Amino acid sequence: MNAFKKKDYVKRMKPITKILYYLWVIIIMNRMPEDQTGHLIIKDPCYQVYKSSDHITYWKWNWFNPLTYICYILLILFMIIMHIFMAISEMVMSSKYFKVTIKDDTITEI
């Protein structure tokens, strides 16, 4: 089904994902059943997909590790803070709320 082994997937991971893998926060599920188009047959929202140009990795959170809860809560807090920041910046940048007019002052020399 798949020629790659888990160590091959780990080599291709990004540094943050690799750290989470070595801390046992995430578990790689590289032997999951797929249909012919490459989609996961098990429709479980717990499984996350990492797609690259040469491989697909399915992984899920390891809920038996207490560090997973800390990382998950920090991720949610980060997403909430970024959402608030983006909403505020969009509101400030929008022309609906603020209108700036610049008068054309021409300087004439005598």
N, C-alpha and C positions, 0 to 999 in steps of 0.2 A: 504494500500500500504506500509506504513512505520510506525513502532511502535514508533520511536523516535520523540521527539518534539524538537523545536529549542533550548531550554535550555539544553537538553541532548547533542546536538551537541556542544554547547558552552562549556560545562563541559569537553568534550574530546579534545578540540582544544589545540594547542600548544600556549605558552604565547604570541608570537608575533602576531599570527592570532587572538587571543582573544582581544588583545589591538586594533588591526585594526577594529574588529567587534564593540567594545564598542565606538570607535571614529566615527562610521558610515562610515568608509572608504570602507568596504566591506559589502555586503548584502548576507545573507544565503538564498538560494532557495532550501529548502528541499522537496518541493512538485512538483518536475519537473517530466514530464512523462518519463518512462524508458521502454525499451523493455525487453524481458525475460532474456537476458544475462546481464542486468544491465547497459547498455550503454544509454546515453542520446539521446532521439529521436530528440530534437531540435538541429540542427547542427549549433549552434551559437558559434563562437570562443570567445565570451566575457565570457562565463561561464567557470569557472575553477572547477576542480574536486579534492577533498581531499578524498583519500581512506584509510581506516584503516582496521583492522582485523574484525571489527564488524559493521561498518557503512560507508556510502558514502555521502559526502556533496557536493552540487553544490553551488557555490557562484560567485558573479560578483562584479565589482567595482561600487561604488555609485558615479556617475559623478555629482550629484547635490551638493556634498560636496566639497568645495574648497580645503580641506585638502587632498582629494584623488589625486588631480593633483600634489601636493607636494610629496606625498608618491610615486606616480607612476614615477615621474621624478627622485627621489632619487634612486628608484629601478633600473631604466634604467642606470643611471650613475654608480651605483655599479656594474652592470653587464658588462658595457663597461670597467671599470677599471680592474675588475677581468679578463676579456678576454685579455686585453693588458698584464697584469701581467703574466698570464699563457702562452701567446705566447712568451714573453721575457724569462721566465724561461725554456720553452721547447727549445728555440733557444740556450740558454747558456748550457743546459744539453746535447744537441745533439753532437754526435761525428763528424758530418759532418763539423762543423764550427771550432772546436778546437781539436787539437790533442796534447795530453800530452804524452811525452815519459820519462820514468824514467830509467836512466842508472844503471846497476847493479854494484855498487862499493863494492867490497869485501875487507874486512879488514883482513889482515894477521898479526898474531903475530910472533915476532922474538924470 
